[in-house]
Amino acid sequence: MLLNAIIMENIYTLSDIQIQKKIGEKIKTTRLKQNITQDSLANSASISRSSVQKAESGEIKSFDTFLRILRTLGMLEEIHH
């Protein structure tokens, strides 16, 4: 669903920054639905809380951090297809 929500808007018309922000929003929404705090996600993913905050605001600079967050939130299935 992560990418499906973005694709529904014709992803090719969005800038890279807009895509990153949408992915960040989806990460935050998923975290909140699972009732997980930023601190808890950071600890489980072995990253800093500021990395979680940055990812949720669309500042995804590290692919490793991105994968750790997706894995911890159980979102890897969404990019598997």
C-alpha positions in Angstrom: 0.0 0.0 0.0 2.9 2.4 0.5 3.7 2.7 -3.1 0.1 2.1 -4.3 -1.1 5.3 -2.5 1.6 7.2 -4.3 1.0 5.6 -7.7 -2.7 6.6 -7.6 -1.6 10.2 -8.0 0.5 9.5 -11.2 3.9 9.3 -9.5 5.7 10.6 -12.5 4.3 14.0 -12.1 5.7 14.3 -8.5 9.1 15.6 -7.6 11.5 13.5 -5.6 10.9 15.6 -2.6 7.1 15.2 -2.9 7.6 11.4 -3.1 9.8 11.4 -0.1 7.3 13.4 1.9 4.5 11.0 0.9 6.6 8.0 2.0 7.4 9.8 5.3 3.7 10.4 5.9 2.9 6.8 5.3 5.7 5.7 7.7 4.3 8.0 10.4 0.7 6.9 9.8 1.7 3.2 10.0 3.7 3.8 13.2 0.8 5.6 14.8 -1.7 2.9 13.8 0.6 0.4 15.5 0.7 2.6 18.6 4.5 2.8 18.4 6.4 5.8 19.7 9.3 7.4 17.8 11.6 6.3 20.6 10.4 2.7 20.5 10.7 2.6 16.7 14.2 4.0 16.9 15.3 1.5 19.5 13.8 -1.5 17.6 15.3 -0.3 14.3 18.7 0.5 16.0 18.6 4.1 14.7 18.3 7.5 16.4 15.0 9.1 17.2 16.1 12.1 15.1 16.5 9.6 12.1 12.8 8.5 12.6 11.7 12.2 12.8 13.6 13.0 9.6 12.2 10.0 7.8 8.7 10.9 8.8 9.1 14.4 7.5 10.4 13.1 4.2 14.1 13.6 4.8 15.1 10.1 3.9 18.9 10.3 3.3 20.0 6.8 4.2 18.7 3.7 2.4 19.8 1.6 5.3 17.7 3.7 7.7 14.7 3.5 5.4 15.0 -0.3 5.2 15.4 -0.6 9.0 12.2 1.5 9.5 10.2 -0.5 6.9 11.4 -3.8 8.4 10.5 -2.8 12.0 7.1 -1.6 11.0 6.4 -4.7 8.9 6.2 -2.7 5.7 8.7 -4.6 3.5 5.8 -6.5 1.9 4.6 -3.3 0.4 7.8 -2.9 -1.7 8.1 -6.6 -2.4 5.7 -6.6 -5.4 
